[in-house]
Amino acid sequence: MRAVVLALSAAVLLLCTLGIGLDAAFSGGYGCMGPPSIIFMPVFAICGVACLALARGAGERVSTAVVLALGTAASALVLSRPYGRPIPYESLALGDIQVVLSAEAVYQGVNQDYFDTLECLAKPSSCIPGYPATSPTFLDVSLTRPEPESGYRRWLVSGPPVENLPSSASRTSTRNFAYVAVPLDSRWRSFCADETGVILQAPKGVTPNIRDGHCDDPRCAPYK
């Protein structure tokens, strides 16, 4: 009888460990739903206790301990995933990209048709000669911070310096730029946009290549 109960408990324990492990390895954010493997966890715990209680000899105890260790590690990874609330990380990153593209386009109109850094967009009076400090800014200062936000790191790559700049243009002016958003979780998509206004998406786990201030990566495709 002990052998039958042990065999059944071990089989269920192994299946639960496999399900939790697959969820930990291949699932991303869960949105407003919990991870599907969470239903395996109580069964995993019960069968683990049963197997440890029924195990006889070093062989059974060691094999049970190994399966329990793997399942526990996978459970910890699954439970570390954000869930129980919407996770619009991609939408937030895309929204910030659109804001930066619009800000650069408007700034271009007051900077002799040139683009500029995020800091200059947030405080144009410190960059454009003669631009009044009381005049409108083009970007919220929060978008100039290097710290990750909402699951993404974002940064701007300026193009080559402009030669023979007009005296009325910012000294950091460029003819082109690229703005990149890369997720902290490699299972989400990265994005890149430049002065063309086109937003490109990169495969999961890929950081877009930038060359001379342009999104230049054959792995990227227009965002859909």
trRosetta pair geometry for C-beta under 8 A, 3 or more apart (Angstrom, degrees):
i j d omega theta_ij theta_ji phi_ij phi_ji
1 4 5.8 -55 -152 33 34 110
1 5 6.4 27 155 -12 68 107
2 5 6.0 -60 -148 41 30 106
2 6 6.0 29 155 -19 66 112
2 54 5.7 173 -168 -156 92 107
2 56 7.9 51 142 -19 139 124
3 6 5.7 -55 -142 39 28 112
3 7 6.1 31 158 -22 64 107
4 7 5.8 -55 -148 34 27 110
4 8 6.4 23 156 -14 63 107
5 8 5.9 -56 -147 39 30 108
5 9 6.1 28 156 -16 66 110
5 50 7.1 -112 155 172 103 121
5 54 6.2 -157 99 -106 105 160
6 9 5.8 -57 -143 41 28 109
6 10 6.0 28 158 -20 65 110
6 50 7.8 -168 -107 139 52 93
6 51 6.4 98 -147 -123 75 66
6 54 4.4 -155 -86 123 100 137
6 55 7.1 131 -136 -78 126 51
6 60 7.4 -23 -175 -154 140 135
7 10 5.8 -56 -144 38 27 111
7 11 6.3 29 156 -21 63 106
8 11 5.8 -54 -148 33 30 111
8 12 6.5 24 156 -13 65 106
9 12 6.0 -58 -148 40 30 106
9 13 6.0 34 153 -22 66 110
9 47 4.5 171 -166 -152 80 85
9 50 4.3 -129 -134 102 151 125
9 51 5.0 -169 122 -63 120 82
9 54 6.9 123 42 30 148 141
10 13 5.5 -53 -143 38 30 115
10 14 6.2 32 157 -21 64 105
10 47 7.5 172 -69 172 21 112
10 51 5.5 106 -79 -110 74 124
10 64 7.2 -93 -109 -95 98 89
10 67 7.7 119 -152 34 78 168
11 14 5.8 -55 -149 35 28 110
11 15 6.5 25 154 -16 63 107
12 15 5.8 -56 -147 38 32 110
12 16 6.2 32 155 -19 66 107
12 43 6.3 -103 162 163 117 112
12 47 4.7 -152 91 -97 108 155
13 16 5.9 -56 -147 37 28 110
13 17 6.3 29 154 -20 63 107
13 44 6.4 96 -135 -140 64 60
13 47 4.0 -158 -67 123 88 125
13 48 5.8 124 -126 -70 123 63
13 51 5.7 -27 -30 -29 159 143
13 64 7.6 9 120 -138 163 79
13 67 5.8 80 135 134 113 138
13 68 7.6 -37 -175 -73 127 72
13 71 7.3 -97 -179 -39 81 158
14 17 5.7 -54 -148 36 30 112
14 18 6.4 32 153 -20 64 105
14 67 6.0 -70 -92 -141 69 140
15 18 5.6 -53 -148 35 32 113
15 19 6.4 31 154 -18 65 105
16 19 5.8 -54 -147 37 32 110
16 20 6.2 27 157 -15 66 108
16 40 4.1 161 -147 -177 88 109
16 41 7.6 151 -178 -78 120 25
16 43 5.3 -166 -90 96 141 103
16 44 3.9 -165 135 -80 142 90
16 47 6.7 150 13 41 141 138
16 71 6.5 40 109 -132 92 135
17 20 6.0 -57 -144 40 28 107
17 21 6.0 30 156 -21 64 112
17 44 6.6 121 -61 -129 64 117
17 67 5.4 -116 -45 -173 165 88
17 70 5.6 63 -169 97 125 105
17 71 3.7 -89 -109 -78 91 104
17 74 6.9 121 -161 34 65 142
18 21 5.7 -58 -145 38 27 113
18 22 6.3 26 158 -19 64 106
19 22 6.0 -54 -147 35 28 108
19 23 6.5 27 155 -17 63 107
19 37 5.2 167 136 -123 92 100
19 40 4.9 165 84 -66 129 160
20 23 5.7 -57 -151 37 32 112
20 24 6.3 31 152 -19 66 107
20 37 4.6 134 -105 173 57 137
20 40 5.4 -140 -54 86 94 137
20 41 6.9 96 -94 -76 130 75
20 44 6.7 8 -27 -68 141 156
20 71 5.7 79 59 -148 142 76
20 74 4.4 119 125 116 100 125
20 75 5.5 -23 -173 -71 144 70
20 78 6.0 -96 -164 -24 86 147
21 24 5.7 -55 -146 36 31 110
21 25 6.2 23 158 -16 66 111
21 70 6.6 -10 -79 157 127 103
21 71 7.3 -83 -47 -102 94 54
21 74 4.3 -86 -87 -106 60 154
22 25 5.8 -60 -143 40 30 108
22 26 5.9 -19 174 19 67 116
22 37 7.7 163 66 -77 78 134
23 26 7.0 -80 -130 52 19 80
23 27 4.9 -1 -169 -8 65 131
23 35 5.7 100 170 178 135 116
23 36 6.3 -156 -109 62 132 84
23 37 3.7 -129 2 -21 160 134
23 74 7.5 101 61 170 85 110
23 78 5.5 37 109 -107 114 123
24 27 7.2 -24 -78 33 11 99
24 37 7.6 -63 -34 44 73 162
24 74 4.3 -144 -5 -156 150 81
24 75 7.9 -83 -64 -50 129 19
24 77 4.2 73 -148 90 121 124
24 78 4.9 -88 -81 -57 87 83
27 30 7.1 21 163 -75 123 87
27 35 6.3 114 114 -133 164 101
27 36 7.8 -174 -93 24 149 94
27 37 7.9 -145 -9 -3 150 113
27 78 7.6 47 56 -123 132 86
27 81 7.1 -22 107 -97 109 168
28 81 7.9 147 156 -147 29 129
28 185 6.8 118 -148 138 90 139
28 187 4.5 -158 -98 117 101 129
28 188 6.5 117 -152 -66 135 77
29 81 6.6 178 -115 -179 46 105
29 82 5.9 -15 -132 70 97 94
29 83 7.1 166 -172 -80 65 73
29 87 4.3 -102 170 75 149 159
29 89 7.2 150 -27 6 161 124
29 185 7.5 138 -44 64 93 166
29 188 7.6 27 -7 -73 110 115
30 33 5.3 -113 163 80 97 70
30 34 6.1 19 148 -159 154 14
30 35 5.4 -106 -82 -70 146 60
30 81 6.2 92 -13 128 107 125
30 82 7.4 -164 31 97 86 54
30 83 3.7 3 60 -108 127 115
30 84 7.9 41 85 -18 117 48
30 87 7.6 89 54 1 45 132
31 83 7.3 19 58 -133 34 77
31 86 6.0 -7 -162 -125 71 53
31 87 5.8 -116 -99 24 42 92
32 83 7.8 115 -153 -171 12 70
32 84 7.1 10 -153 180 49 15
32 85 6.2 -8 -107 -154 71 12
32 86 5.3 -13 -57 -67 97 63
33 83 6.8 -53 93 -164 39 114
34 38 5.1 -36 145 10 122 151
34 83 5.2 110 -117 135 46 140
34 84 6.6 32 -79 -66 80 75
35 38 5.1 117 73 -32 83 96
35 78 5.0 -165 107 -176 172 105
35 79 7.7 -111 20 -77 138 44
35 81 6.2 96 -61 60 123 135
35 83 6.1 -142 -33 -35 74 164
36 39 6.9 -37 174 12 54 104
37 40 5.1 -40 -171 24 70 118
37 41 7.2 86 138 -40 77 87
37 78 5.6 -90 73 -135 124 158
38 41 5.6 -32 -160 2 47 120
38 78 7.1 -173 -71 140 73 130
38 79 7.9 102 -102 -85 99 81
39 42 7.7 -49 -173 27 39 97
39 43 7.7 25 142 1 63 114
40 43 5.6 -73 -160 50 47 109
40 44 5.4 55 146 -33 82 109
41 44 5.3 -50 -141 33 31 117
41 45 6.4 31 159 -19 64 102
41 75 5.7 106 -115 -129 109 123
42 45 5.8 -54 -150 35 32 110
42 46 6.4 29 155 -17 66 106
43 46 5.8 -55 -146 38 32 109
43 47 6.1 23 160 -10 67 111
44 47 6.3 -62 -143 44 23 103
44 48 6.1 28 156 -25 62 111
44 71 5.3 -169 -167 172 132 142
44 75 7.1 -169 90 -69 156 132
45 48 5.7 -56 -146 34 27 115
45 49 6.6 25 158 -17 63 104
46 49 6.1 -57 -154 35 29 107
46 50 6.4 27 151 -17 64 109
47 50 5.4 -53 -144 39 35 114
47 51 6.1 37 157 -22 68 104
48 51 5.9 -53 -145 35 29 109
48 52 6.4 26 157 -16 63 106
48 64 7.3 134 -148 -179 66 98
48 67 7.8 -158 -109 103 92 99
48 68 4.9 101 -142 -107 122 108
48 71 7.2 -146 -75 70 130 145
49 52 5.9 -57 -149 38 30 109
49 53 6.3 28 154 -18 65 109
50 53 5.8 -59 -148 38 29 110
50 54 6.1 10 161 -5 67 115
51 54 6.1 -66 -139 47 27 99
51 55 5.9 44 159 -47 66 102
51 60 7.9 -151 178 169 88 97
51 64 4.5 179 136 -130 120 127
51 67 7.9 -20 105 68 166 130
51 68 7.8 -165 73 -55 129 112
52 55 5.8 -38 -140 9 27 118
52 61 7.3 63 -134 -130 66 77
52 64 5.8 171 -77 138 63 145
52 65 7.9 80 -100 -71 100 71
52 68 7.6 23 -57 -53 112 152
55 60 3.9 -178 -152 123 91 112
55 61 4.6 131 137 -76 141 65
55 64 5.3 -102 -73 -4 144 148
56 60 5.8 49 51 36 46 145
57 60 5.4 86 66 15 85 98
57 61 6.9 -163 94 -3 41 95
58 61 5.8 -66 -144 44 31 108
58 62 5.7 28 164 -21 71 112
59 62 6.2 -58 -143 36 22 106
59 63 6.4 15 162 -12 61 110
60 63 6.1 -60 -146 40 28 107
60 64 6.2 27 157 -17 64 111
61 64 5.8 -58 -147 39 28 111
61 65 6.2 29 155 -21 65 109
62 65 5.7 -55 -146 36 30 112
62 66 6.4 32 155 -22 64 104
63 66 5.8 -51 -148 32 31 112
63 67 6.6 28 155 -14 64 105
64 67 6.0 -59 -151 39 31 107
64 68 6.1 30 154 -18 67 110
65 68 5.6 -56 -145 40 30 112
65 69 6.2 34 156 -23 65 105
66 69 5.8 -53 -149 32 29 111
66 70 6.5 26 155 -15 63 105
67 70 5.9 -56 -149 38 32 109
67 71 6.2 27 156 -14 66 110
68 71 5.8 -59 -143 42 29 108
68 72 6.0 30 159 -21 66 109
69 72 5.9 -55 -143 36 27 110
69 73 6.4 26 158 -17 63 107
70 73 6.0 -57 -149 37 28 109
70 74 6.4 24 155 -14 64 109
71 74 5.7 -57 -146 40 32 109
71 75 6.1 36 154 -24 66 106
72 75 5.6 -52 -146 34 31 114
72 76 6.5 33 154 -21 63 102
73 76 5.8 -52 -151 32 31 111
73 77 6.6 29 152 -17 63 105
74 77 5.7 -56 -151 36 35 111
74 78 6.3 35 152 -20 68 105
75 78 5.7 -54 -146 37 32 111
75 79 6.1 23 159 -12 67 110
76 79 6.0 -60 -143 43 28 105
76 80 6.4 33 155 -27 62 107
77 80 5.7 -55 -150 29 30 114
77 81 7.5 44 150 -34 58 91
78 81 6.1 -43 -170 6 38 113
82 85 7.4 -57 167 52 99 93
82 87 5.8 119 104 -90 123 131
83 87 8.0 -55 -98 -33 44 125
87 151 7.5 63 -175 -32 103 155
88 91 4.0 -41 176 43 102 121
88 92 5.6 110 112 -28 89 90
89 92 5.8 -57 -149 35 30 109
89 93 6.4 27 156 -16 65 106
89 150 5.4 170 -126 154 73 88
89 151 3.9 -32 -132 59 136 141
89 152 6.3 147 179 -32 100 100
89 183 6.8 73 141 -119 135 111
89 188 6.5 -37 95 -143 131 162
90 93 5.7 -56 -148 38 32 110
90 94 6.2 30 155 -17 67 108
90 188 6.5 -155 -68 -170 99 116
90 189 6.4 46 -115 51 122 102
91 94 5.8 -55 -145 40 30 110
91 95 6.2 36 153 -24 64 106
92 95 5.5 -52 -148 33 31 115
92 96 6.6 31 154 -18 64 102
92 149 8.0 -117 140 121 131 91
92 150 4.4 -62 102 139 154 159
92 151 7.9 108 60 43 127 98
92 152 7.4 -175 93 14 100 127
93 96 5.8 -54 -152 35 32 109
93 97 6.5 36 149 -21 64 104
93 150 7.0 -160 -53 98 76 115
93 151 7.8 -83 -47 82 115 90
93 152 4.4 98 -91 -33 120 170
93 154 7.0 -178 -139 -77 87 114
93 181 4.1 139 -170 165 116 153
93 183 7.6 -80 -55 -75 158 81
93 191 6.1 146 134 25 119 133
94 97 5.5 -50 -150 33 35 115
94 98 6.5 37 152 -19 65 102
94 181 7.8 -134 -63 50 42 160
94 191 6.5 164 -88 -81 72 173
94 199 6.9 61 -138 -169 90 160
94 223 7.3 149 -119 -176 121 161
95 98 5.8 -53 -151 34 33 111
95 99 6.5 35 150 -21 64 104
96 99 5.5 -51 -149 34 36 115
96 100 6.4 34 154 -18 67 103
96 143 6.2 168 -155 -122 106 115
96 154 6.1 -62 120 -108 144 164
96 181 6.9 124 74 -86 117 136
97 100 5.9 -56 -150 37 31 108
97 101 6.3 32 153 -18 66 106
97 179 5.9 159 -131 106 79 125
97 181 6.1 -92 -61 -17 110 130
97 191 6.0 -78 -62 122 154 135
97 193 5.0 112 -174 10 117 139
97 199 5.9 90 132 -113 145 121
98 101 5.7 -53 -146 37 32 112
98 102 6.3 30 156 -16 65 107
98 199 7.9 -39 -69 -61 75 137
99 102 5.9 -59 -150 39 28 109
99 103 6.2 28 154 -20 65 110
99 139 7.1 111 146 -127 101 85
99 140 7.9 -25 166 17 143 99
99 143 6.8 -143 104 -86 130 160
100 103 5.6 -54 -143 37 31 112
100 104 6.3 32 158 -19 65 105
100 118 7.2 -43 -128 -105 111 99
100 121 7.8 97 -140 99 70 173
100 139 6.9 37 -109 -115 62 129
100 143 6.7 -167 -75 166 97 143
100 156 7.0 -164 -166 -83 142 117
100 179 4.9 130 108 -111 150 167
100 193 7.6 138 80 77 111 124
101 104 6.0 -55 -149 35 28 109
101 105 6.5 28 154 -20 62 108
101 179 7.2 -127 -59 27 75 142
101 193 5.8 -60 -70 136 119 139
101 197 5.8 103 -169 -122 133 65
102 105 5.7 -57 -150 35 32 112
102 106 6.4 24 156 -14 67 106
103 106 6.0 -58 -147 39 30 105
103 107 6.0 30 156 -19 66 112
103 121 4.9 68 151 -169 124 135
103 138 4.2 122 -158 149 91 99
103 139 4.3 51 -149 -68 161 96
104 107 5.6 -56 -140 41 29 112
104 108 6.3 44 155 -34 63 101
104 115 5.0 9 -163 -133 108 106
104 116 7.6 -177 -127 38 80 63
104 121 6.9 -58 -77 -93 58 136
104 138 7.9 125 -57 145 26 138
104 177 6.5 -137 -129 48 150 138
104 195 6.8 -116 132 -108 140 79
105 108 5.7 -45 -154 20 28 119
105 109 7.5 31 149 -22 56 99
105 197 7.8 38 -69 -85 128 107
106 109 5.9 -51 -168 22 39 114
106 110 7.6 10 149 1 66 102
106 138 5.5 -178 84 -132 115 118
107 110 6.3 -72 -158 45 40 94
107 111 5.6 10 156 -1 77 125
107 115 6.9 79 91 -136 114 53
107 116 6.0 -103 143 29 140 109
107 120 7.4 106 -164 117 145 97
107 121 5.3 -82 -64 -111 152 86
107 124 6.7 -165 -131 -94 102 125
107 138 4.7 -72 -64 -28 100 178
108 111 6.1 -76 -130 52 26 97
108 113 5.8 25 176 -146 90 34
108 114 6.5 -173 -132 66 72 19
108 115 5.8 -22 -83 -77 96 62
109 113 7.7 33 -99 -85 31 52
110 124 7.2 32 97 -172 131 153
110 128 6.6 3 129 -134 99 169
110 131 7.0 85 149 -109 125 120
111 114 5.0 -90 123 61 104 82
111 115 7.6 121 83 -90 138 11
111 116 6.1 -96 -173 -31 173 123
111 124 7.7 -126 -66 -145 112 115
111 127 8.0 -9 -113 116 127 111
111 128 5.6 -112 -101 -97 89 120
111 169 5.6 83 -180 -139 74 81
111 170 5.5 -21 -146 0 122 103
111 173 6.1 179 158 -107 119 116
112 165 7.8 123 80 -167 150 81
112 166 5.0 -173 -126 43 163 132
112 168 6.1 129 -52 89 123 93
112 169 4.1 -73 31 -80 135 112
112 173 7.3 -16 65 -128 106 161
114 162 6.2 -74 -122 -27 137 159
114 165 7.6 -11 -44 -131 164 103
114 169 5.6 64 25 -159 137 131
114 170 7.0 -145 91 45 126 93
114 173 3.5 28 138 -169 148 119
114 174 6.4 133 -175 54 99 26
114 175 6.5 -65 -128 -83 80 49
115 158 7.6 -175 105 -133 107 85
115 159 7.6 80 61 19 123 109
115 173 6.9 126 65 -159 40 67
115 174 5.2 -40 71 71 93 81
115 175 7.0 82 20 -171 97 7
115 176 6.7 68 27 -116 139 9
115 177 4.9 -124 127 -14 150 120
115 195 6.2 -117 -47 -92 148 122
116 120 4.0 -69 143 77 132 141
116 121 6.2 164 83 -48 102 78
116 127 6.2 104 -168 148 150 156
116 158 7.8 -12 -165 -114 27 122
116 170 5.2 30 -107 70 133 156
116 172 5.7 85 -148 95 88 95
116 173 5.7 -46 -84 -104 86 54
116 174 6.9 150 -90 20 34 81
117 120 4.8 98 57 6 79 100
117 121 7.2 -139 99 -4 45 86
117 127 7.7 -171 43 -102 96 153
117 156 6.7 149 -148 91 57 136
117 158 6.2 -46 -82 -64 76 130
117 172 5.4 -23 -12 130 110 141
118 121 5.5 -54 -151 35 37 114
118 122 6.3 31 153 -16 68 107
118 139 6.2 -104 -161 108 73 160
118 143 6.3 -131 -163 116 126 89
118 144 4.4 168 127 -107 115 82
118 156 5.2 157 -37 10 105 141
119 122 5.8 -59 -149 39 32 108
119 123 6.5 -28 167 36 67 98
119 126 7.7 -61 144 79 96 129
119 127 7.7 131 107 -53 84 129
119 144 5.3 98 -81 -145 61 140
120 123 6.8 -82 -135 68 27 62
120 124 5.9 59 171 -105 71 54
120 126 7.1 -133 -116 76 64 87
120 127 3.7 8 -129 -17 108 166
120 128 7.4 106 -171 -30 110 81
120 170 5.6 51 -150 -143 150 159
120 172 6.2 -169 -41 66 142 123
121 124 6.9 13 -129 -65 21 88
121 137 7.3 91 151 176 52 85
121 138 4.5 -87 -168 79 81 110
121 139 3.8 45 126 6 112 126
121 144 7.9 177 62 -74 94 109
122 137 5.9 21 -169 -179 34 131
122 138 7.4 -98 -71 60 28 68
122 139 4.7 -70 -73 81 69 93
122 140 6.9 -10 -118 121 101 14
122 141 4.6 103 -166 -92 138 64
122 143 7.3 -179 -73 61 118 88
122 144 5.1 -70 -17 -35 150 135
123 126 4.6 24 125 12 112 116
123 127 7.2 118 100 -8 73 97
123 137 6.4 -26 -87 -120 35 123
123 141 7.6 37 -39 -92 95 102
124 127 5.8 -78 -152 48 44 101
124 128 5.1 -1 173 11 91 116
124 131 5.0 -81 129 135 99 158
124 135 7.3 -62 74 87 121 109
124 137 6.2 176 3 -124 95 64
124 138 6.5 72 -43 -1 121 106
124 170 7.8 -98 -151 -72 73 127
125 128 7.0 -56 -106 52 25 84
125 131 4.8 -140 -102 98 55 95
125 132 6.4 -55 -105 115 117 21
125 133 4.2 98 -162 -93 173 59
125 135 7.0 142 -68 44 104 96
127 131 7.5 2 67 31 64 139
127 170 4.0 11 156 -126 100 119
127 171 7.3 -131 -159 29 75 72
127 172 6.3 -66 -145 33 119 107
128 131 3.8 62 83 -23 110 131
128 168 7.5 20 -172 166 85 64
128 169 7.1 -50 -127 -152 79 31
128 170 5.1 -55 -77 -62 61 88
129 167 6.6 -41 43 150 158 71
129 168 5.7 -117 65 -134 109 43
129 169 7.7 10 18 39 99 16
129 170 7.8 180 -10 -84 70 44
130 168 6.7 -36 31 -138 127 87
131 135 6.1 -104 176 49 81 137
132 135 4.3 105 69 -21 94 103
139 143 5.5 -94 173 61 109 128
139 144 7.1 108 119 -48 123 96
140 143 5.5 94 72 -1 81 100
141 144 5.5 -51 -163 25 53 116
141 145 7.7 66 145 -36 70 90
142 145 6.1 -39 -166 4 44 115
142 149 8.0 69 163 -75 102 168
143 154 7.4 -55 -160 101 78 141
145 149 7.6 81 82 -36 114 125
146 153 7.9 9 178 -155 65 94
146 155 6.9 25 -127 -91 80 103
148 151 7.3 -52 168 163 113 5
148 152 6.4 179 -155 90 87 28
148 153 4.7 -55 -95 -77 90 71
148 184 5.8 60 -161 -61 156 118
149 152 6.7 -27 69 62 57 75
149 154 7.4 -39 39 9 97 112
151 183 5.7 -8 149 -145 92 88
151 184 5.5 -120 -163 25 56 103
151 185 6.6 -30 -164 8 107 101
151 188 7.1 51 150 25 124 165
152 181 4.8 5 179 -174 136 96
152 182 6.6 141 -158 70 79 32
152 183 5.3 -51 -98 -98 73 53
152 184 6.9 -130 -84 -16 24 79
153 181 7.3 163 81 -152 44 49
153 182 5.1 -18 60 63 95 88
153 183 7.8 162 17 -113 73 6
153 184 6.9 106 -23 -66 90 76
154 179 7.1 8 -173 179 95 91
154 180 6.9 173 -147 89 51 53
154 181 4.8 -10 -100 -102 87 78
154 182 7.9 172 -80 21 41 63
155 179 7.6 -169 98 -149 33 58
155 180 5.8 -9 60 57 74 96
156 177 5.9 -6 -174 180 103 120
156 178 7.2 157 -157 84 56 45
156 179 5.0 -24 -103 -102 77 77
156 180 7.7 170 -91 17 28 73
157 177 6.7 155 81 -165 52 66
157 178 4.6 -7 57 60 104 95
157 179 7.7 -168 21 -78 70 31
157 180 6.8 38 -9 -9 107 112
157 210 4.7 70 68 160 165 162
157 213 5.8 -166 118 -112 88 56
158 172 7.3 -71 -132 168 165 94
158 174 4.6 169 -174 -26 96 157
158 177 5.4 -32 -115 -111 49 91
158 213 5.7 -32 152 -102 29 118
159 174 4.2 145 54 177 87 125
159 175 5.7 -75 85 59 148 68
159 176 3.8 80 -48 66 149 80
159 177 5.9 -103 -16 -70 88 46
159 178 7.9 103 -61 -11 79 81
159 212 5.8 34 -142 162 84 66
159 213 2.7 -84 -79 15 72 161
159 214 7.3 48 -97 -36 106 71
160 174 6.9 137 67 -138 35 101
160 175 7.8 -7 61 31 78 99
160 212 6.0 -23 -26 -150 99 88
160 213 6.8 -120 -7 -5 56 123
161 172 8.0 -82 -117 -146 89 43
161 174 6.9 -79 -108 -95 30 81
162 165 5.2 93 98 -78 109 93
162 169 7.7 -41 78 119 144 148
162 173 5.1 -33 20 99 133 98
162 174 6.2 -176 -33 -114 96 33
162 175 6.1 119 -86 -35 106 89
165 169 4.9 -121 -180 72 105 122
165 170 8.0 -88 -173 77 146 39
165 171 6.9 158 74 -119 163 45
165 173 5.9 133 -124 46 129 127
166 169 4.7 91 63 -6 86 106
169 173 4.9 -18 157 -34 116 154
170 173 4.7 132 71 -52 86 88
174 177 5.9 111 85 -63 131 87
174 213 6.2 -169 162 -114 141 164
175 195 7.8 -90 143 -1 54 170
175 213 7.9 127 72 88 67 152
176 194 6.2 16 -178 178 99 114
176 195 4.8 -116 -134 6 70 133
176 212 7.3 45 75 133 130 81
176 213 4.3 133 102 116 94 124
176 214 6.1 -8 148 -68 142 81
177 194 6.2 176 88 -148 48 74
177 195 5.9 98 37 -49 71 95
177 213 5.2 -60 -104 -167 26 109
178 192 6.0 -6 -175 -171 109 100
178 193 7.1 159 -155 84 61 35
178 194 4.4 -33 -97 -90 70 96
178 210 4.8 -170 69 -129 154 117
178 213 5.5 175 -9 -174 89 46
178 214 5.9 132 -61 -142 119 7
178 215 5.1 148 -133 -52 122 70
179 192 7.3 157 80 -154 47 51
179 193 5.2 -16 58 63 95 87
179 194 7.2 169 13 -86 69 42
180 190 7.1 -2 -172 178 90 108
180 191 7.2 163 -155 89 47 56
180 192 5.1 -9 -105 -104 76 81
180 207 7.6 47 -180 -168 137 83
180 208 5.9 -156 -125 55 112 112
180 210 6.8 -92 -52 -54 130 126
180 215 7.9 148 -84 -98 87 97
181 190 6.5 175 92 -159 59 63
181 191 4.6 7 53 54 103 98
181 192 7.7 -161 25 -70 65 42
182 190 4.6 -1 -112 -121 67 113
182 207 5.2 5 -114 -116 140 89
182 208 7.8 -147 -79 14 100 81
183 186 7.0 173 86 -84 101 23
183 187 7.9 -79 99 57 143 46
183 188 3.8 78 -30 71 174 117
183 189 7.1 86 -13 63 126 30
183 190 6.4 -127 3 -79 80 68
185 188 5.2 73 82 0 95 104
186 204 6.5 95 151 165 63 82
186 205 4.1 47 173 -103 103 75
187 204 5.3 9 -157 -172 35 132
187 205 7.1 17 -80 -52 36 89
188 204 6.4 146 73 -126 8 94
189 201 5.1 -7 174 -166 135 105
189 202 6.3 154 -168 64 77 60
189 203 7.4 -93 -122 -170 81 13
189 204 5.9 -68 -79 -81 56 66
190 201 7.3 140 79 -161 48 55
190 202 4.1 -11 66 48 99 119
190 206 6.0 -125 27 85 126 65
190 207 5.9 168 -106 -113 171 41
190 208 5.7 -161 121 -20 125 90
191 199 5.9 -10 -169 -174 113 99
191 200 6.7 150 -158 80 59 51
191 201 5.7 -29 -100 -102 74 61
191 202 7.1 -149 -73 8 25 85
191 208 7.6 -37 131 -19 13 137
191 223 6.7 17 -127 -76 108 130
192 199 7.5 153 79 -158 37 54
192 200 4.8 -18 64 61 87 104
192 202 6.8 61 -6 -35 105 108
192 208 3.9 -96 -40 83 138 169
192 210 7.2 -165 -144 -78 134 90
192 215 3.9 139 131 -116 124 124
192 217 7.1 100 28 23 157 123
192 220 6.2 -51 39 -124 119 160
193 197 7.2 -6 -172 -161 108 19
193 198 6.6 -173 -135 89 78 41
193 199 4.5 -30 -83 -101 111 66
193 200 6.9 170 -78 15 53 71
193 215 6.8 -13 -93 -36 8 140
194 198 7.4 -4 45 54 76 78
194 213 6.9 118 -140 148 120 70
194 214 5.3 21 -112 -135 170 53
194 215 5.0 -149 -24 -4 114 92
198 215 7.9 -126 87 50 95 138
198 222 6.1 -69 -173 -116 109 95
199 222 7.3 84 78 -156 57 62
199 223 4.3 -22 105 8 102 132
200 208 6.7 112 95 -114 119 146
200 215 5.2 165 24 151 137 151
200 217 7.5 151 130 57 149 101
200 220 3.9 48 161 160 126 126
200 221 6.5 148 -154 73 84 18
200 222 6.1 -61 -105 -94 63 35
200 223 6.4 -171 -130 -34 10 82
201 220 6.4 159 75 -155 30 82
201 221 6.1 -28 59 65 82 72
201 222 7.5 23 13 129 85 17
201 223 4.6 106 -32 -95 105 75
201 224 7.6 -87 12 17 138 66
202 206 4.2 -131 158 90 117 108
202 207 7.1 89 106 -136 168 6
202 208 4.8 -146 -57 -65 136 86
202 217 6.6 -4 -103 105 111 146
202 219 6.0 46 -144 111 85 103
202 220 4.9 -46 -84 -95 71 87
203 206 4.7 65 64 4 80 130
203 219 5.9 -77 6 168 105 110
206 217 7.8 151 153 165 122 145
206 219 5.6 -114 179 124 160 145
206 220 8.0 -159 113 -70 132 76
208 215 5.8 -22 163 -145 138 93
208 217 4.7 -144 -155 7 74 152
208 219 7.8 -155 -113 72 65 101
208 220 5.5 33 -117 -65 110 135
209 215 7.9 108 80 -163 55 51
209 216 5.8 -67 105 82 97 71
209 217 4.1 138 35 -82 89 101
210 213 7.0 16 176 -104 107 15
210 214 6.8 154 -159 71 67 37
210 215 6.5 -43 -105 -99 71 42
210 216 6.6 95 -146 27 24 86
211 214 5.8 -29 71 58 70 90
211 216 4.0 -42 27 43 109 145
212 216 7.7 48 38 -16 82 143
215 220 6.4 -71 164 74 114 164
217 220 4.5 76 83 -6 102 108
221 224 7.9 -21 120 -13 108 102
